[in-house]
Amino acid sequence: MEAYKPEILFLKQEDVIKAGLLDMKQILEITEKTFKMIGEGKVLNPTKVFMGMPDNENWQSYCMSMPAYIGGEFDVAGFKWAAESMFNATQEGMPYGVDVVILTNPKTVYPKAILDGTITTAMRTSAAAGVMAKYNARKNSKVAALIGAGVIGRTMIMSMMEAVPSLEEIRIVDLDLSKAEGLAKEFEGKFNVVPMNDTKAAVTGADLVVTETTSRKDFVKKEWLVKNATVIQMEAHSFEPDVLLTADKVFLDNWAQMSHLDNITVAQLYKAGKLNKEDIVEMPDMVCGKAPSRESDDEFVFCGTAGVGAVDITIANQMYENAKKMGIGQKLMLWDNPLWV
Ligand SMILES: NC(=O)c1ccc[n+]([C@@H]2O[C@H](COP(=O)([O-])OP(=O)(O)OC[C@H]3O[C@@H](n4cnc5c(N)ncnc54)[C@H](O)[C@@H]3O)[C@@H](O)[C@H]2O)c1
């Protein structure tokens, strides 16, 4: 019994960062490996459950439960409680997204770690886009336009710098120019990041366009985009539906999830009978080679993600392993002696 202590390692945000979470190269590798394992059938990733508050349609905040089990070399179960708040977005110093991850030993079902998942979300979200871009950006892509200079905008710059080495310029756009300028300054000396507040101007001539805004409406028009661009949508609404519907190839991280989440473009097109599973390729199939990614420089490629919990769990598990080796974190016990057994 002593071997099965219900000991939990608690890692606050600063601990997870010390454990290596900001290393985008490592996060891209884990993300790609996780999608490959999903494609190989080694992962259980039930559709996440979304709870908008005060109601799903007009949510002001939401919580979402995201369980996953990853077999193979990981052999870990876990759960991310992901949340976003419109209130936070109006406050100085409060993140819009706030997440917690619990890792569980699949044999004993004892929780083994509780971690801040907020930065994990930001890293893995942009890493998923990075993997999409690695497989689908046109060869020799030089210019990327990233729309939205918030938390995900920052990690998106990190991800695109790493995933698309041919890039020479990243345009970062926000309605609030000072946010774009702030990010451009952060990357000064590391990459050529150009701040802008005009989406049309930014996407004009861009080889790669990624949107990570909090917009509730579509605002990127098809005619603004380069004919053989790669575009990646990370949020509910950004590109007009025509951008997806007329693409030569469409890649989504998870069809079951994206076709059923309320209020997102993919689900709306599915419900309207305009988009079906046969029209798209799931990202895990692309990463593990069951379906081709971009096949020619002439194609227009659309990619979309809503986030896959399995990636949060593999990244959190790696941070947990790193933290144990480094002796970081606070140990908690679920009980001293279980009362009713
Ligand atoms: N796909 C995924 O896995 C995943 C995961 C996490 C977050 N997200 C989504 O990413 C988006 C960004 O999240 P965040 O945490 O970075 O939010 P944030 O509030 O930190 O940043 C969002 C930024 O978008 C800007 N913006 C809003 N509308 C815009 C427009 N029309 N044009 C240009 N800029 C605009 C805002 O000014 C803000 O700076 C959210 O919609 C969130 O739901 C997706």
The ligand as an SDF file (V2000), in Angstrom:
LIG
                    3D

 44 48  0  0  0  0  0  0  0  0999 V2000
   -8.4240   26.5810  -30.6550 N   0  0  0  0  0  0  0  0  0  0  0  0
   -8.0120   26.4710  -29.4250 C   0  0  0  0  0  0  0  0  0  0  0  0
   -7.5320   25.4350  -28.9990 O   0  0  0  0  0  0  0  0  0  0  0  0
   -8.0700   27.6550  -28.5110 C   0  0  0  0  0  0  0  0  0  0  0  0
   -7.5300   27.5680  -27.2190 C   0  0  0  0  0  0  0  0  0  0  0  0
   -7.5200   28.6990  -26.4160 C   0  0  0  0  0  0  0  0  0  0  0  0
   -8.0630   29.8900  -26.8830 C   0  0  0  0  0  0  0  0  0  0  0  0
   -8.6120   29.9270  -28.1380 N   0  0  0  0  0  0  0  0  0  0  0  0
   -9.2340   31.1610  -28.6410 C   0  0  0  0  0  0  0  0  0  0  0  0
   -8.2270   32.0920  -28.9590 O   0  0  0  0  0  0  0  0  0  0  0  0
   -8.7980   33.4050  -28.9070 C   0  0  0  0  0  0  0  0  0  0  0  0
   -7.8250   34.3650  -28.2560 C   0  0  0  0  0  0  0  0  0  0  0  0
   -7.6570   34.0380  -26.8740 O   0  0  0  0  0  0  0  0  0  0  0  0
   -6.6900   34.9250  -25.9610 P   0  0  0  0  0  0  0  0  0  0  0  0
   -6.5630   34.2080  -24.6680 O   0  0  0  0  0  0  0  0  0  0  0  0
   -5.4680   35.2610  -26.7250 O   0  0  0  0  0  0  0  0  0  0  0  0
   -7.5820   36.2480  -25.7810 O   0  0  0  0  0  0  0  0  0  0  0  0
   -7.0500   37.7260  -25.4320 P   0  0  0  0  0  0  0  0  0  0  0  0
   -8.2180   38.4550  -24.8790 O   0  0  0  0  0  0  0  0  0  0  0  0
   -5.8000   37.6530  -24.6460 O   0  0  0  0  0  0  0  0  0  0  0  0
   -6.6790   38.3220  -26.8800 O   0  0  0  0  0  0  0  0  0  0  0  0
   -7.6160   38.4710  -27.9190 C   0  0  0  0  0  0  0  0  0  0  0  0
   -7.2070   39.6760  -28.7520 C   0  0  0  0  0  0  0  0  0  0  0  0
   -8.0140   39.7160  -29.9320 O   0  0  0  0  0  0  0  0  0  0  0  0
   -8.2250   41.0930  -30.2440 C   0  0  0  0  0  0  0  0  0  0  0  0
   -9.3350   41.1850  -31.1850 N   0  0  0  0  0  0  0  0  0  0  0  0
  -10.6500   40.9360  -30.9570 C   0  0  0  0  0  0  0  0  0  0  0  0
  -11.3470   41.0850  -32.0970 N   0  0  0  0  0  0  0  0  0  0  0  0
  -10.4630   41.4290  -33.0690 C   0  0  0  0  0  0  0  0  0  0  0  0
  -10.5520   41.7300  -34.4540 C   0  0  0  0  0  0  0  0  0  0  0  0
  -11.7270   41.6870  -35.0950 N   0  0  0  0  0  0  0  0  0  0  0  0
   -9.4240   42.0370  -35.1280 N   0  0  0  0  0  0  0  0  0  0  0  0
   -8.2200   42.0830  -34.4940 C   0  0  0  0  0  0  0  0  0  0  0  0
   -8.0670   41.8300  -33.1890 N   0  0  0  0  0  0  0  0  0  0  0  0
   -9.1700   41.5010  -32.4830 C   0  0  0  0  0  0  0  0  0  0  0  0
   -8.4760   41.7360  -28.8900 C   0  0  0  0  0  0  0  0  0  0  0  0
   -8.2870   43.1100  -28.9270 O   0  0  0  0  0  0  0  0  0  0  0  0
   -7.4280   41.0160  -28.0340 C   0  0  0  0  0  0  0  0  0  0  0  0
   -6.2100   41.7140  -27.9640 O   0  0  0  0  0  0  0  0  0  0  0  0
  -10.1350   33.2590  -28.1650 C   0  0  0  0  0  0  0  0  0  0  0  0
  -11.2120   33.3650  -29.0920 O   0  0  0  0  0  0  0  0  0  0  0  0
  -10.0860   31.8620  -27.6040 C   0  0  0  0  0  0  0  0  0  0  0  0
  -11.3720   31.2600  -27.5150 O   0  0  0  0  0  0  0  0  0  0  0  0
   -8.6090   28.8430  -28.9480 C   0  0  0  0  0  0  0  0  0  0  0  0
  1  2  1  0
  2  3  2  0
  2  4  1  0
  4  5  1  0
  4 44  2  0
  5  6  2  0
  6  7  1  0
  7  8  2  0
  8  9  1  0
  8 44  1  0
  9 10  1  0
  9 42  1  0
 10 11  1  0
 11 12  1  0
 11 40  1  0
 12 13  1  0
 13 14  1  0
 14 15  2  0
 14 16  1  0
 14 17  1  0
 17 18  1  0
 18 19  2  0
 18 20  1  0
 18 21  1  0
 21 22  1  0
 22 23  1  0
 23 24  1  0
 23 38  1  0
 24 25  1  0
 25 26  1  0
 25 36  1  0
 26 27  1  0
 26 35  1  0
 27 28  2  0
 28 29  1  0
 29 30  1  0
 29 35  2  0
 30 31  1  0
 30 32  2  0
 32 33  1  0
 33 34  2  0
 34 35  1  0
 36 37  1  0
 36 38  1  0
 38 39  1  0
 40 41  1  0
 40 42  1  0
 42 43  1  0
M  CHG  2   8   1  16  -1
M  END
$$$$
